[in-house]
Amino acid sequence: MSGLIPDSFIEELLARSDIVELIERRVPLKRSGSEFQACCPFHDEKTPSFTVSPRKQFYHCFGCGAHGSAIGFLMQYEGLEFLDAVEDLARTAGLEVPRTGKQQPRIDTGVYDILQSCSKFYVEQLRHHPEAVEYLKGRGLSGEICRDFEIGFAPAGWDGVIKQLGTDNHHLDLLKQAGMLSEGNSGQYDKFRNRIMFPIHDRRGRVIAFGGRALSDDGPKYLNSPETALYHKGRELYGLYLARKRTSRLDNIIVVEGYMDVVALAQFGFKNVVATSGTATTDSQVELLFRAADTIVYCFDGDKAGRKAAWRALEATLPKLKEGLQAKFLFLPDGEDPDSMVRKHGETAFAQQIEGASPLSEFFFDHFTAMTDLGSLDGRAKFVEQARPYLEALPAGGFRDMMYSQLESRSFHKLNRHVQSPVIASATSDERGKPIQTRTPLRVLMAHLVQNPSLVKQLENVNEFNGPGNAEIQGIEIFRELVDFCNQRPNITTAQLIELWHGHPAMPHLEKLAVWHLPGDEDKQLQEFTDAANRIRLSWVEILLSRISNIMLQREEYRALQDRQLALKKQLEGKQD
């Protein structure tokens, strides 16, 4: 959780929200038994593999693995942050979002309004300034593309915006909060003057900032809005709203360095392009990018500065490379940028370059290879020393394993690798080749609890698992924590449980268990649940028997445990018969 919204509110919000209704307003659903199905909105498919469960209040795609609650769906489909998704869902449910702990100052909605008014003012001014129009024509931009991106012009005067919108102290204060004013010895004046204006939108399409390109050499070529309550450069991407407005899930998304590159490429048919606001790529931006597409293509200049920016992007991307996600890098020839490349060589040639971009792995190892001498023992040792810490940042999985294997192959050195926790480790693969979890009794038990928390009422003698033998049953501590949680809230849904465990180290594990296929019949589910609990008890008893046998405890206690062991075995054998 964010620490600002109480868990009790998230629980109530999800209880008062119907995920079927929420998704059906965006994706046509068809009933299939007790669930609903559709073609997944997050990847292309012809046969529906996207399911929505009214009982769990949870969605899951068996094709691409997308899953979550109503909050998660809004985040993934609309590209919203967690807090924005909660606020949207709360408005629909007629609830007021409470705040606890350290609260951020509430943003005056008038700031959004004043920024939108600024954008309209700049668009209007563009029509009355031929020099700005000629500049845009000279850059090859059409009137249609300028309209789509709401490109405008800030006149050269010192108080154009102030005269138009700062009609009183209240509006002046709003302009200041919005970052539209600067202050000097003679007072306040317009921050943007004599510049082509590019409005920056948030994920809801609201204007939150501007980037301005100078028409003259007076001052910096590009000027961006300062950090404000609405605008944080490291958490926004220019063009993302328009890219996602056309489709909820992109095949890939291209990251460039300039606003003009985004607009020019869009004019040539590349609608999936975004830009940072003059800052290095951040981990927050990478999260936004992977919500929009499974593949990121970073397109930078091939000079030293461009490669430095690309490396910063790689560092931010590594921790986010979960299963099914990938990043590529395209370096342009010296003196070229995406705008000039697409105009000089055409959209087909540029599309081919994007398609042939280097995988992250290639860029990664080439970077370190260029810095070391792999022909010497010392050089290979340095190669491992420099590259290995970056691999530690990768999420556990097949890609991380292959990167380690490549490091070993290039260095001729066998590495000791960190082993993934046995609680969440995968052992086999499904028909698509994706890792799946072995169905151990403990995982089966936890899967049933996650998918139907009310089953916790059927657990007997849970205190048995507090004994000394449970330390040898991997994952039992998480199980006990889950049992305590479900005992406190036995009537919650799967979606509520997952959201309330947000940020817990075991949450990725529980998310996988939430979509496990379990017997559809309630009696069969209860039987499988009971049998799994008894198998764990049997393992626990056998561990204790071994310990008691080794330390020569009293024979009566040993025989009592033997009787308990025999009874459990007969009970399980009887079920199998």
C-alpha positions as CSV (number, residue, x, y, z in Angstrom):
1,M,0.0,0.0,0.0
2,S,1.0,3.6,-0.5
3,G,0.8,4.4,3.2
4,L,-1.7,7.2,2.5
5,I,-4.9,5.1,2.0
6,P,-6.1,2.8,4.8
7,D,-6.3,-0.9,4.0
8,S,-9.9,-0.9,5.3
9,F,-10.9,1.6,2.6
10,I,-9.3,-0.6,-0.2
11,E,-11.2,-3.5,1.2
12,E,-14.5,-1.6,1.2
13,L,-13.8,-0.1,-2.2
14,L,-13.3,-3.5,-3.9
15,A,-16.3,-4.9,-2.0
16,R,-18.5,-2.1,-3.5
17,S,-17.0,-2.4,-7.0
18,D,-18.1,-5.0,-9.6
19,I,-15.1,-6.0,-11.7
20,V,-17.4,-7.6,-14.3
21,E,-19.3,-4.3,-14.8
22,L,-16.0,-2.3,-14.8
23,I,-14.4,-4.4,-17.5
24,E,-17.6,-4.8,-19.6
25,R,-17.7,-1.1,-20.1
26,R,-14.4,-1.4,-21.9
27,V,-14.2,-5.0,-23.2
28,P,-17.2,-7.0,-24.5
29,L,-17.6,-10.0,-22.2
30,K,-19.5,-13.3,-22.8
31,R,-20.7,-15.6,-20.0
32,S,-18.9,-19.0,-19.8
33,G,-20.2,-21.0,-16.9
34,S,-19.7,-19.1,-13.7
35,E,-17.2,-16.8,-15.3
36,F,-17.0,-14.4,-18.2
37,Q,-14.6,-14.5,-21.2
38,A,-13.3,-12.2,-23.9
39,C,-10.3,-11.7,-26.2
40,C,-7.6,-10.2,-24.1
41,P,-7.3,-6.4,-24.3
42,F,-3.6,-6.6,-23.5
43,H,-2.4,-8.8,-26.4
44,D,-3.6,-9.9,-29.8
45,E,-5.5,-13.2,-29.9
46,K,-8.3,-14.9,-31.9
47,T,-9.5,-17.4,-29.3
48,P,-10.6,-15.8,-25.9
49,S,-8.3,-16.6,-23.0
50,F,-9.2,-13.6,-20.9
51,T,-11.5,-14.6,-18.0
52,V,-13.2,-12.5,-15.3
53,S,-14.4,-14.2,-12.1
54,P,-17.4,-12.6,-10.3
55,R,-16.7,-14.7,-7.2
56,K,-13.0,-13.8,-7.0
57,Q,-13.5,-10.3,-8.4
58,F,-10.4,-11.1,-10.3
59,Y,-9.3,-11.2,-14.0
60,H,-6.7,-13.4,-15.6
61,C,-5.5,-14.0,-19.1
62,F,-4.1,-17.5,-19.7
63,G,-2.4,-16.2,-22.9
64,C,-0.2,-13.3,-21.6
65,G,-0.6,-13.8,-17.9
66,A,-2.2,-10.4,-17.1
67,H,-4.2,-10.6,-13.9
68,G,-5.5,-8.5,-11.0
69,S,-8.3,-6.7,-9.2
70,A,-10.5,-3.9,-10.4
71,I,-7.7,-1.5,-9.3
72,G,-5.1,-3.5,-11.3
73,F,-7.3,-3.5,-14.4
74,L,-7.6,0.3,-14.4
75,M,-3.8,0.6,-13.9
76,Q,-3.1,-1.8,-16.8
77,Y,-5.9,-0.8,-19.2
78,E,-5.9,3.0,-18.6
79,G,-2.2,3.3,-17.7
80,L,-3.0,4.9,-14.3
81,E,-0.9,5.0,-11.2
82,F,-2.2,3.1,-8.1
83,L,-3.6,6.3,-6.4
84,D,-5.2,7.5,-9.6
85,A,-6.9,4.1,-10.2
86,V,-8.2,4.1,-6.6
87,E,-9.6,7.6,-7.0
88,D,-11.3,6.7,-10.3
89,L,-12.9,3.6,-8.8
90,A,-13.9,5.5,-5.7
91,R,-15.7,8.2,-7.8
92,T,-17.6,5.4,-9.6
93,A,-18.6,3.8,-6.2
94,G,-19.5,7.2,-4.7
95,L,-16.8,7.1,-2.0
96,E,-14.5,9.7,-0.7
97,V,-10.8,8.5,-0.6
98,P,-9.6,9.0,3.0
99,R,-5.9,9.7,3.8
100,T,-3.8,8.7,6.8
101,G,-0.2,9.3,7.9
102,K,1.9,11.8,6.1
103,Q,-0.5,13.5,3.7
104,Q,0.4,15.3,0.5
105,P,-1.2,18.7,0.1
106,R,-4.5,18.5,-1.8
107,I,-4.2,19.9,-5.3
108,D,-6.6,22.7,-6.2
109,T,-8.5,21.5,-9.2
110,G,-8.3,25.0,-10.5
111,V,-4.6,24.3,-11.4
112,Y,-5.7,21.7,-13.9
113,D,-8.2,24.2,-15.3
114,I,-5.6,27.0,-15.6
115,L,-3.2,24.7,-17.4
116,Q,-5.9,23.7,-19.9
117,S,-6.7,27.4,-20.4
118,C,-3.0,28.0,-21.1
119,S,-3.0,25.3,-23.7
120,K,-6.0,26.7,-25.5
121,F,-4.4,30.2,-25.3
122,Y,-1.2,28.9,-27.0
123,V,-3.1,27.1,-29.7
124,E,-5.0,30.3,-30.5
125,Q,-1.9,32.3,-30.5
126,L,-0.3,30.0,-33.1
127,R,-3.0,31.0,-35.6
128,H,-2.0,34.7,-35.2
129,H,1.8,34.3,-35.5
130,P,2.9,33.4,-39.0
131,E,6.5,33.1,-38.0
132,A,5.6,30.2,-35.7
133,V,3.5,28.5,-38.4
134,E,6.3,28.9,-40.9
135,Y,8.7,27.3,-38.5
136,L,6.5,24.3,-38.0
137,K,5.9,24.0,-41.8
138,G,9.7,24.2,-42.2
139,R,10.1,21.2,-39.9
140,G,7.6,19.3,-42.0
141,L,4.7,19.2,-39.6
142,S,1.2,19.2,-40.9
143,G,-1.7,21.2,-39.5
144,E,-3.4,17.9,-38.6
145,I,-0.5,16.6,-36.5
146,C,-0.2,19.9,-34.8
147,R,-3.9,19.8,-34.0
148,D,-3.7,16.2,-32.6
149,F,-0.8,17.1,-30.3
150,E,-2.4,20.5,-29.4
151,I,0.8,22.3,-30.4
152,G,0.7,26.1,-29.8
153,F,2.8,29.2,-29.5
154,A,3.8,31.4,-26.6
155,P,4.1,35.0,-27.8
156,A,7.3,37.0,-27.2
157,G,5.9,39.4,-24.7
158,W,6.5,39.2,-21.0
159,D,2.9,39.0,-19.8
160,G,0.8,37.4,-22.5
161,V,-0.5,34.6,-20.2
162,I,-0.8,37.0,-17.3
163,K,-2.9,39.4,-19.2
164,Q,-5.1,36.6,-20.6
165,L,-5.5,34.4,-17.5
166,G,-4.1,36.1,-14.4
167,T,-7.0,38.5,-14.0
168,D,-6.8,38.6,-10.2
169,N,-4.7,37.3,-7.3
170,H,-6.4,34.0,-7.3
171,H,-5.7,33.2,-10.9
172,L,-2.1,34.5,-10.5
173,D,-1.7,32.1,-7.7
174,L,-3.0,29.3,-9.8
175,L,-0.6,30.2,-12.6
176,K,2.3,30.2,-10.1
177,Q,1.2,26.8,-8.7
178,A,1.1,25.5,-12.3
179,G,4.7,26.6,-12.9
180,M,3.7,29.1,-15.6
181,L,5.3,32.1,-14.0
182,S,8.8,33.2,-13.2
183,E,9.8,36.0,-10.8
184,G,12.4,38.7,-11.1
185,N,13.3,42.1,-9.6
186,S,10.4,43.7,-11.3
187,G,7.8,41.0,-10.3
188,Q,6.2,38.1,-12.0
189,Y,6.3,37.4,-15.8
190,D,5.5,34.6,-18.2
191,K,7.8,31.6,-18.0
192,F,7.4,30.7,-21.7
193,R,8.0,33.4,-24.3
194,N,8.5,33.2,-28.1
195,R,8.4,29.4,-28.0
196,I,6.6,26.5,-29.8
197,M,4.6,24.9,-27.0
198,F,4.1,21.2,-26.5
199,P,1.5,20.4,-23.8
200,I,2.4,17.4,-21.6
201,H,-0.6,15.2,-20.5
202,D,-1.1,12.9,-17.6
203,R,-2.5,9.4,-18.0
204,R,-6.1,10.9,-17.9
205,G,-5.3,13.3,-20.7
206,R,-5.2,16.4,-18.4
207,V,-2.5,19.0,-19.2
208,I,0.0,19.1,-16.4
209,A,3.0,20.8,-17.9
210,F,4.6,22.2,-21.0
211,G,7.8,21.9,-23.1
212,G,8.8,24.9,-25.1
213,R,11.1,25.0,-28.2
214,A,12.7,28.4,-28.8
215,L,12.2,30.1,-32.2
216,S,15.4,32.2,-31.7
217,D,18.8,31.7,-30.1
218,D,17.7,33.8,-27.0
219,G,17.9,31.4,-24.1
220,P,18.0,27.6,-24.0
221,K,16.7,25.7,-27.1
222,Y,14.2,23.7,-24.9
223,L,12.6,24.8,-21.7
224,N,10.3,22.6,-19.6
225,S,7.9,23.4,-16.8
226,P,9.4,23.2,-13.3
227,E,8.5,20.4,-10.9
228,T,5.1,21.1,-9.4
229,A,2.5,19.3,-7.4
230,L,1.1,18.0,-10.7
231,Y,4.3,17.4,-12.6
232,H,7.2,15.3,-11.8
233,K,9.6,14.9,-14.7
234,G,10.8,11.4,-13.7
235,R,7.2,10.1,-13.6
236,E,5.8,11.4,-16.9
237,L,6.4,10.7,-20.6
238,Y,5.5,13.0,-23.4
239,G,3.1,11.4,-25.9
240,L,2.1,8.5,-23.7
241,Y,-1.5,9.6,-23.3
242,L,-2.0,9.9,-27.1
243,A,-0.2,6.6,-27.8
244,R,-2.5,4.7,-25.3
245,K,-5.6,6.6,-26.4
246,R,-5.5,4.7,-29.7
247,T,-5.1,1.3,-28.2
248,S,-4.9,-0.1,-24.6
249,R,-2.0,-2.3,-25.5
250,L,0.8,-1.6,-28.0
251,D,3.0,-4.1,-29.8
252,N,6.0,-2.1,-28.7
253,I,6.7,1.4,-27.6
254,I,9.6,3.6,-28.9
255,V,11.4,6.0,-26.5
256,V,13.1,9.0,-28.1
257,E,14.8,12.1,-26.7
258,G,12.8,15.0,-28.2
259,Y,9.2,16.3,-28.4
260,M,9.7,17.0,-32.1
261,D,10.8,13.5,-32.7
262,V,7.5,12.2,-31.2
263,V,5.4,14.4,-33.3
264,A,7.3,13.8,-36.5
265,L,7.2,10.0,-36.2
266,A,3.5,10.2,-35.4
267,Q,3.0,12.1,-38.7
268,F,4.7,9.2,-40.5
269,G,2.4,6.6,-38.9
270,F,4.4,5.7,-35.8
271,K,1.8,6.3,-33.1
272,N,3.7,4.4,-30.4
273,V,6.4,7.0,-29.6
274,V,7.1,8.8,-26.3
275,A,9.9,11.1,-25.0
276,T,11.4,11.9,-21.6
277,S,11.4,15.5,-20.6
278,G,15.1,16.1,-20.8
279,T,15.9,13.7,-18.0
280,A,17.5,10.3,-17.8
281,T,15.0,7.4,-18.0
282,T,13.7,6.5,-14.5
283,D,12.4,3.3,-13.0
284,S,8.9,4.9,-12.7
285,Q,9.0,5.7,-16.4
286,V,10.0,2.1,-17.2
287,E,7.0,0.9,-15.2
288,L,4.7,3.1,-17.3
289,L,6.3,1.9,-20.5
290,F,5.8,-1.8,-19.6
291,R,2.2,-1.1,-18.8
292,A,1.8,0.1,-22.3
293,A,3.7,-2.6,-24.2
294,D,5.7,-5.8,-23.6
295,T,8.7,-4.4,-25.7
296,I,10.5,-1.1,-25.2
297,V,12.7,0.2,-28.0
298,Y,15.1,2.9,-26.9
299,C,16.1,5.1,-29.9
300,F,19.0,7.3,-29.1
301,D,21.8,9.1,-30.9
302,G,24.9,7.0,-31.5
303,D,27.3,9.5,-30.0
304,K,28.8,9.4,-26.5
305,A,25.9,11.4,-24.9
306,G,23.3,9.1,-26.6
307,R,25.1,5.9,-25.4
308,K,25.3,7.3,-21.9
309,A,21.6,8.0,-22.0
310,A,21.0,4.5,-23.3
311,W,23.0,3.0,-20.4
312,R,21.0,5.0,-17.9
313,A,17.9,3.6,-19.5
314,L,19.3,0.0,-19.3
315,E,20.0,0.5,-15.6
316,A,16.4,1.6,-14.9
317,T,15.1,-1.3,-17.1
318,L,16.9,-4.3,-15.6
319,P,14.9,-4.6,-12.4
320,K,11.6,-4.4,-14.4
321,L,12.4,-7.2,-16.8
322,K,9.8,-9.7,-15.6
323,E,8.8,-12.7,-17.6
324,G,7.6,-11.9,-21.1
325,L,9.0,-8.3,-21.2
326,Q,12.0,-7.2,-23.2
327,A,14.0,-4.0,-24.2
328,K,15.9,-3.2,-27.3
329,F,18.3,-0.4,-28.3
330,L,18.6,1.5,-31.6
331,F,21.5,3.9,-32.1
332,L,21.3,6.3,-35.0
333,P,24.2,7.5,-37.1
334,D,26.1,10.6,-36.1
335,G,24.2,13.8,-36.9
336,E,20.8,12.0,-37.3
337,D,17.8,12.0,-35.0
338,P,14.5,10.1,-35.5
339,D,12.9,13.2,-37.1
340,S,15.6,13.5,-39.8
341,M,15.9,9.7,-40.3
342,V,12.3,9.1,-41.1
343,R,12.1,12.1,-43.4
344,K,15.3,11.2,-45.2
345,H,14.8,7.4,-45.6
346,G,11.0,7.0,-45.2
347,E,8.8,5.1,-42.8
348,T,9.5,1.6,-44.2
349,A,13.2,1.9,-43.7
350,F,12.8,3.4,-40.2
351,A,10.4,0.6,-39.3
352,Q,13.0,-1.9,-40.4
353,Q,15.6,-0.3,-38.2
354,I,13.2,-0.5,-35.2
355,E,12.6,-4.1,-36.0
356,G,16.4,-4.8,-36.1
357,A,17.2,-3.0,-32.9
358,S,19.8,-4.7,-30.7
359,P,18.5,-6.8,-27.7
360,L,19.3,-5.5,-24.3
361,S,21.6,-8.5,-23.7
362,E,23.7,-7.6,-26.7
363,F,24.1,-3.9,-25.7
364,F,24.8,-5.0,-22.1
365,F,27.7,-7.4,-22.9
366,D,29.1,-5.2,-25.7
367,H,29.3,-2.4,-23.2
368,F,31.6,-4.4,-20.8
369,T,33.5,-6.2,-23.6
370,A,34.6,-2.8,-24.9
371,M,36.0,-1.9,-21.5
372,T,38.0,-5.1,-20.8
373,D,40.5,-7.5,-22.4
374,L,38.8,-10.9,-22.5
375,G,42.1,-12.4,-23.8
376,S,43.7,-12.2,-20.4
377,L,42.7,-13.8,-17.1
378,D,42.8,-10.4,-15.3
379,G,40.6,-8.9,-18.0
380,R,38.0,-11.7,-17.7
381,A,38.0,-11.3,-13.9
382,K,37.4,-7.6,-14.3
383,F,34.6,-8.3,-16.9
384,V,32.8,-10.5,-14.3
385,E,33.4,-8.0,-11.5
386,Q,31.8,-5.2,-13.5
387,A,28.9,-7.0,-15.1
388,R,27.8,-9.3,-12.3
389,P,26.3,-6.6,-10.0
390,Y,23.9,-5.6,-12.8
391,L,22.7,-9.1,-13.2
392,E,21.7,-9.2,-9.5
393,A,19.1,-6.5,-10.3
394,L,17.3,-8.8,-12.7
395,P,14.1,-10.6,-11.5
396,A,14.5,-14.3,-11.0
397,G,13.6,-16.3,-14.1
398,G,14.7,-17.6,-17.4
399,F,16.2,-14.4,-18.7
400,R,18.3,-13.9,-15.6
401,D,19.6,-17.5,-15.9
402,M,20.5,-17.0,-19.6
403,M,22.3,-13.7,-18.8
404,Y,24.4,-15.5,-16.1
405,S,25.1,-18.3,-18.6
406,Q,26.3,-15.8,-21.2
407,L,28.5,-14.1,-18.5
408,E,30.0,-17.5,-17.7
409,S,30.5,-18.4,-21.4
410,R,32.3,-15.1,-22.2
411,S,34.5,-15.2,-19.0
412,F,35.2,-18.9,-18.9
413,H,34.2,-18.7,-15.3
414,K,31.6,-20.8,-13.3
415,L,29.6,-18.5,-11.0
416,N,27.8,-19.2,-7.8
417,R,24.4,-17.8,-8.3
418,H,21.7,-16.6,-5.9
419,V,19.0,-19.2,-5.6
420,Q,15.4,-18.2,-5.7
421,S,13.3,-18.8,-2.6
422,P,11.8,-22.3,-2.7
423,V,8.4,-20.9,-1.8
424,I,8.1,-19.2,-5.1
425,A,10.5,-21.2,-7.3
426,S,9.2,-22.8,-10.5
427,A,10.1,-26.3,-11.4
428,T,8.4,-27.2,-14.6
429,S,6.8,-25.5,-17.7
430,D,3.3,-25.5,-19.1
431,E,2.3,-26.1,-22.7
432,R,3.4,-22.6,-23.7
433,G,6.9,-23.1,-22.3
434,K,6.2,-20.7,-19.4
435,P,7.4,-21.7,-15.9
436,I,4.8,-23.1,-13.6
437,Q,4.8,-24.0,-9.9
438,T,5.0,-27.6,-8.7
439,R,1.8,-28.5,-7.0
440,T,3.1,-29.3,-3.5
441,P,0.5,-29.8,-0.7
442,L,1.4,-26.5,0.9
443,R,0.9,-24.6,-2.5
444,V,-2.4,-26.4,-3.1
445,L,-3.5,-25.4,0.4
446,M,-2.5,-21.8,-0.1
447,A,-4.1,-21.7,-3.6
448,H,-7.4,-22.7,-2.1
449,L,-7.1,-20.1,0.6
450,V,-6.2,-17.3,-1.8
451,Q,-9.1,-18.3,-4.2
452,N,-11.6,-18.9,-1.4
453,P,-10.5,-17.3,1.9
454,S,-13.7,-18.6,3.7
455,L,-12.1,-22.1,3.6
456,V,-10.0,-21.0,6.5
457,K,-13.0,-22.0,8.7
458,Q,-12.4,-25.6,7.7
459,L,-8.8,-25.7,9.1
460,E,-8.5,-27.6,12.3
461,N,-5.7,-27.6,14.9
462,V,-3.7,-24.9,13.0
463,N,-1.7,-24.5,16.2
464,E,-0.1,-27.8,15.4
465,F,2.1,-25.9,12.9
466,N,3.6,-23.8,15.7
467,G,5.8,-26.7,16.8
468,P,9.5,-27.2,16.3
469,G,9.0,-29.3,13.2
470,N,7.5,-26.6,11.0
471,A,10.8,-24.9,10.4
472,E,11.7,-27.7,8.0
473,I,8.5,-27.2,5.9
474,Q,9.5,-24.5,3.4
475,G,7.0,-21.7,3.2
476,I,5.1,-22.6,6.3
477,E,5.6,-19.1,7.8
478,I,3.9,-17.5,4.9
479,F,1.1,-20.1,5.2
480,R,0.6,-19.3,8.9
481,E,0.5,-15.5,8.1
482,L,-2.1,-16.2,5.4
483,V,-4.2,-18.2,7.8
484,D,-4.2,-15.5,10.4
485,F,-5.1,-12.9,7.7
486,C,-8.0,-15.0,6.4
487,N,-9.3,-15.7,10.0
488,Q,-9.6,-12.0,10.5
489,R,-11.3,-11.5,7.1
490,P,-12.9,-14.8,6.1
491,N,-15.5,-13.2,3.7
492,I,-13.1,-11.2,1.5
493,T,-12.6,-11.9,-2.2
494,T,-9.4,-12.9,-3.9
495,A,-9.1,-9.4,-5.3
496,Q,-9.3,-7.8,-1.9
497,L,-6.7,-10.3,-0.5
498,I,-4.2,-9.6,-3.3
499,E,-4.5,-5.8,-3.0
500,L,-4.2,-5.9,0.8
501,W,-1.0,-8.0,0.4
502,H,0.4,-5.4,-2.0
503,G,4.1,-4.8,-1.2
504,H,4.5,-8.1,0.8
505,P,7.4,-10.2,-0.4
506,A,5.1,-13.1,-0.9
507,M,2.6,-11.2,-3.1
508,P,4.0,-12.4,-6.5
509,H,3.6,-16.0,-5.2
510,L,0.0,-15.4,-4.1
511,E,-0.8,-13.8,-7.4
512,K,0.3,-17.0,-9.2
513,L,-1.7,-19.2,-6.8
514,A,-4.7,-16.9,-7.4
515,V,-5.0,-18.1,-11.0
516,W,-4.2,-21.8,-10.5
517,H,-6.8,-24.2,-11.9
518,L,-8.6,-25.9,-9.1
519,P,-11.5,-28.4,-9.1
520,G,-14.7,-26.6,-10.0
521,D,-17.0,-28.6,-7.7
522,E,-17.2,-27.2,-4.2
523,D,-17.1,-30.7,-2.6
524,K,-14.0,-31.6,-4.6
525,Q,-12.3,-28.3,-3.6
526,L,-13.0,-28.9,0.1
527,Q,-11.7,-32.5,-0.2
528,E,-8.5,-31.4,-2.0
529,F,-8.1,-28.6,0.6
530,T,-8.6,-31.0,3.5
531,D,-6.2,-33.6,2.0
532,A,-3.5,-31.0,1.4
533,A,-3.8,-29.9,5.1
534,N,-3.5,-33.5,6.2
535,R,-0.5,-34.1,4.0
536,I,1.3,-31.2,5.6
537,R,0.3,-32.5,9.1
538,L,1.8,-35.8,8.1
539,S,5.0,-34.2,7.0
540,W,5.2,-32.4,10.3
541,V,4.5,-35.5,12.3
542,E,7.2,-37.4,10.5
543,I,9.7,-34.7,11.1
544,L,8.9,-34.8,14.8
545,L,9.1,-38.6,14.8
546,S,12.6,-38.4,13.4
547,R,13.6,-35.9,16.0
548,I,12.2,-37.8,18.9
549,S,13.8,-41.0,17.7
550,N,17.1,-39.3,17.5
551,I,17.1,-37.8,21.0
552,M,15.5,-40.9,22.7
553,L,12.5,-39.3,24.2
554,Q,9.9,-41.2,26.1
555,R,8.5,-44.2,24.4
556,E,4.9,-43.3,25.2
557,E,5.3,-40.0,23.3
558,Y,7.0,-41.8,20.4
559,R,4.2,-44.4,20.2
560,A,1.5,-41.7,20.3
561,L,3.1,-40.0,17.4
562,Q,3.3,-43.3,15.5
563,D,-0.4,-43.8,16.1
564,R,-1.1,-40.3,14.8
565,Q,1.1,-41.1,11.7
566,L,-0.8,-44.3,11.0
567,A,-4.2,-42.7,11.4
568,L,-3.3,-39.9,9.0
569,K,-2.0,-42.4,6.4
570,K,-5.1,-44.5,6.7
571,Q,-7.3,-41.4,6.3
572,L,-5.4,-40.4,3.1
573,E,-5.4,-44.0,1.7
574,G,-9.1,-44.2,2.3
575,K,-9.7,-41.1,0.3
576,Q,-7.6,-42.5,-2.6
577,D,-9.6,-45.8,-2.5
